[in-house]
Amino acid sequence: ARLVMAFFTSLLATPRKASGKTLLERLGGATQLDDRRDALASFKELSAEEPLRLIVEGGIGLLVRLAGDEDAQLARDALETLSNLCDVGVPAEVPEDRPNANRVAGEHNCDMLLSDAELLPAALAPLERSDFYVRFHGLALLRQLLATRADKTHEALLHAPAAAGRVLALLEDERDIVRNEALHLMRDVVPTAPPELANILAFQGGFESLLTIAEGIVREEGSETADAGAGAVFADTFDALGALLARHVANRRLFVEGGALGRVLSLLALPPSHTSGQAARIRLACRTLWQLLRPPAGAAGGEAGGEGGGEGGGG
C-alpha cells in the first residue's frame, strides 16, 4: 500500500508538460509580458524536444509577430523557436515508429512559413536590431529555410529585396560570429541562387561589404588583434565575391565601374619577406581578377539575368 501511495504521490508532484496547442493558446491570449514570456519559453523548449507541425494562423504567424515584438526576450525566443521548427534535424531523437517525424515536421513548417509572401520578410525584419541573439537566431532560421526549401526561399527573397538587404547588412556586424554566419550564407547561397537575387545583393552593396572585410583582415595582419582564423574568413570573402561575378554581366560591370576592381588591386601588394598566408591571399585576389577575363558561366542566362537585375537594382 505504501508503494502504491508513493507512486500516485510522485505523479501528482510531477507537473505534466503542456501540449503545443495549449501553450500556443496561452501565448495568443496572454496580455501580461511575463505570461507571454513564460508561455513562449515553454513552447521553445517543446519545439526542441518534439516534432511539431504548425499551421499559419495562431502558429507560425503568431511566432513571426512575436519575433517583431519590442521586447528583446520575446523576439529572441520566437526566432529560436522558428529555427527549431524549420530544422529537419530537430529534435535529434524521434519515436522509433516515426523515424522521419522531424524531417516531415521541419519541411511542413518551412512550407507554412513560405506560404505567405509577407511572413519571411516579417521574420527577417528584426535583423535590423543590434541584439546578438536576435541576429544569430534570425540567420539560423534563414539557413534552415535555404537548406530545406531553397527555391521557395530564393523566390521569397526576390519579392522582398529589403529582406535580402538586411542579411547583407550583417556583414558589417563587428561581432565575428554574426558577421561570419552572414558571410557563410553569402558564400553558400549565391552560387545556386537565381541571377536576379545575386544582382540584388551586388547592387545593395555586396561588393563594398565583402571588400571591407578583406581590407580589415589585411590591415590587422601581424597585429596583436589579428584573428587566428582570418585566412579562412578571407577565403570565404573571395568565394562570395567570385559567386557574385560568376554568372552576371551587370555585376561585373558594377564591380569594375563602381571601384571594387581598384580595391582588389590594392590587395596585391606583397612584401619581399612574406608568409604563406599572405601569398595565399594574393592568389585569391588574382583568381578574382582572372575570373573577370573569362566569359560568365552560362553567358546567355547571365547576360539576360544580369542586365535585368542590374537595371532594377540601379533604379
PELIN-V449592 format. One record per residue. N is the residue number from 1. RES is the residue in three letters. SS is DSSP state (2 for helix, 1 for strand, 0 for the rest). Layout:
n & res & ss
N & RES & SS
N & RES & SS
//
This chain:
n & res & ss
1 & ALA & 0
2 & ARG & 2
3 & LEU & 2
4 & VAL & 2
5 & MET & 2
6 & ALA & 2
7 & PHE & 2
8 & PHE & 2
9 & THR & 2
10 & SER & 2
11 & LEU & 2
12 & LEU & 2
13 & ALA & 2
14 & THR & 0
15 & PRO & 0
16 & ARG & 0
17 & LYS & 0
18 & ALA & 0
19 & SER & 0
20 & GLY & 2
21 & LYS & 2
22 & THR & 2
23 & LEU & 2
24 & LEU & 2
25 & GLU & 2
26 & ARG & 2
27 & LEU & 2
28 & GLY & 2
29 & GLY & 2
30 & ALA & 0
31 & THR & 0
32 & GLN & 0
33 & LEU & 2
34 & ASP & 2
35 & ASP & 2
36 & ARG & 2
37 & ARG & 2
38 & ASP & 2
39 & ALA & 2
40 & LEU & 2
41 & ALA & 2
42 & SER & 2
43 & PHE & 2
44 & LYS & 2
45 & GLU & 2
46 & LEU & 2
47 & SER & 2
48 & ALA & 2
49 & GLU & 2
50 & GLU & 0
51 & PRO & 0
52 & LEU & 0
53 & ARG & 0
54 & LEU & 0
55 & ILE & 0
56 & VAL & 2
57 & GLU & 2
58 & GLY & 2
59 & GLY & 2
60 & ILE & 2
61 & GLY & 2
62 & LEU & 2
63 & LEU & 2
64 & VAL & 2
65 & ARG & 2
66 & LEU & 2
67 & ALA & 2
68 & GLY & 0
69 & ASP & 0
70 & GLU & 0
71 & ASP & 0
72 & ALA & 2
73 & GLN & 2
74 & LEU & 2
75 & ALA & 2
76 & ARG & 2
77 & ASP & 2
78 & ALA & 2
79 & LEU & 2
80 & GLU & 2
81 & THR & 2
82 & LEU & 2
83 & SER & 2
84 & ASN & 2
85 & LEU & 2
86 & CYS & 2
87 & ASP & 0
88 & VAL & 0
89 & GLY & 0
90 & VAL & 0
91 & PRO & 0
92 & ALA & 0
93 & GLU & 0
94 & VAL & 0
95 & PRO & 0
96 & GLU & 2
97 & ASP & 2
98 & ARG & 2
99 & PRO & 0
100 & ASN & 0
101 & ALA & 2
102 & ASN & 2
103 & ARG & 2
104 & VAL & 2
105 & ALA & 2
106 & GLY & 2
107 & GLU & 2
108 & HIS & 2
109 & ASN & 2
110 & CYS & 2
111 & ASP & 2
112 & MET & 2
113 & LEU & 2
114 & LEU & 2
115 & SER & 0
116 & ASP & 0
117 & ALA & 2
118 & GLU & 2
119 & LEU & 2
120 & LEU & 2
121 & PRO & 2
122 & ALA & 2
123 & ALA & 2
124 & LEU & 2
125 & ALA & 2
126 & PRO & 2
127 & LEU & 2
128 & GLU & 2
129 & ARG & 0
130 & SER & 0
131 & ASP & 0
132 & PHE & 2
133 & TYR & 2
134 & VAL & 2
135 & ARG & 2
136 & PHE & 2
137 & HIS & 2
138 & GLY & 2
139 & LEU & 2
140 & ALA & 2
141 & LEU & 2
142 & LEU & 2
143 & ARG & 2
144 & GLN & 2
145 & LEU & 2
146 & LEU & 2
147 & ALA & 2
148 & THR & 2
149 & ARG & 0
150 & ALA & 2
151 & ASP & 2
152 & LYS & 2
153 & THR & 2
154 & HIS & 2
155 & GLU & 2
156 & ALA & 2
157 & LEU & 2
158 & LEU & 2
159 & HIS & 0
160 & ALA & 0
161 & PRO & 2
162 & ALA & 2
163 & ALA & 2
164 & ALA & 2
165 & GLY & 2
166 & ARG & 2
167 & VAL & 2
168 & LEU & 2
169 & ALA & 2
170 & LEU & 2
171 & LEU & 2
172 & GLU & 2
173 & ASP & 0
174 & GLU & 0
175 & ARG & 0
176 & ASP & 2
177 & ILE & 2
178 & VAL & 2
179 & ARG & 2
180 & ASN & 2
181 & GLU & 2
182 & ALA & 2
183 & LEU & 2
184 & HIS & 2
185 & LEU & 2
186 & MET & 2
187 & ARG & 2
188 & ASP & 2
189 & VAL & 2
190 & VAL & 2
191 & PRO & 2
192 & THR & 2
193 & ALA & 0
194 & PRO & 0
195 & PRO & 2
196 & GLU & 2
197 & LEU & 2
198 & ALA & 2
199 & ASN & 2
200 & ILE & 2
201 & LEU & 2
202 & ALA & 2
203 & PHE & 2
204 & GLN & 2
205 & GLY & 2
206 & GLY & 2
207 & PHE & 2
208 & GLU & 2
209 & SER & 2
210 & LEU & 2
211 & LEU & 2
212 & THR & 2
213 & ILE & 2
214 & ALA & 2
215 & GLU & 2
216 & GLY & 2
217 & ILE & 2
218 & VAL & 2
219 & ARG & 2
220 & GLU & 2
221 & GLU & 0
222 & GLY & 0
223 & SER & 0
224 & GLU & 0
225 & THR & 0
226 & ALA & 0
227 & ASP & 0
228 & ALA & 0
229 & GLY & 0
230 & ALA & 2
231 & GLY & 2
232 & ALA & 2
233 & VAL & 2
234 & PHE & 2
235 & ALA & 2
236 & ASP & 2
237 & THR & 2
238 & PHE & 2
239 & ASP & 2
240 & ALA & 2
241 & LEU & 2
242 & GLY & 2
243 & ALA & 2
244 & LEU & 2
245 & LEU & 2
246 & ALA & 2
247 & ARG & 0
248 & HIS & 0
249 & VAL & 2
250 & ALA & 2
251 & ASN & 2
252 & ARG & 2
253 & ARG & 2
254 & LEU & 2
255 & PHE & 2
256 & VAL & 2
257 & GLU & 2
258 & GLY & 0
259 & GLY & 0
260 & ALA & 2
261 & LEU & 2
262 & GLY & 2
263 & ARG & 2
264 & VAL & 2
265 & LEU & 2
266 & SER & 2
267 & LEU & 2
268 & LEU & 2
269 & ALA & 0
270 & LEU & 0
271 & PRO & 0
272 & PRO & 0
273 & SER & 0
274 & HIS & 0
275 & THR & 0
276 & SER & 2
277 & GLY & 2
278 & GLN & 2
279 & ALA & 2
280 & ALA & 2
281 & ARG & 2
282 & ILE & 2
283 & ARG & 2
284 & LEU & 2
285 & ALA & 2
286 & CYS & 2
287 & ARG & 2
288 & THR & 2
289 & LEU & 2
290 & TRP & 2
291 & GLN & 2
292 & LEU & 2
293 & LEU & 2
294 & ARG & 0
295 & PRO & 0
296 & PRO & 0
297 & ALA & 0
298 & GLY & 0
299 & ALA & 2
300 & ALA & 2
301 & GLY & 2
302 & GLY & 2
303 & GLU & 2
304 & ALA & 2
305 & GLY & 2
306 & GLY & 2
307 & GLU & 2
308 & GLY & 2
309 & GLY & 2
310 & GLY & 2
311 & GLU & 2
312 & GLY & 2
313 & GLY & 2
314 & GLY & 2
315 & GLY & 0
//
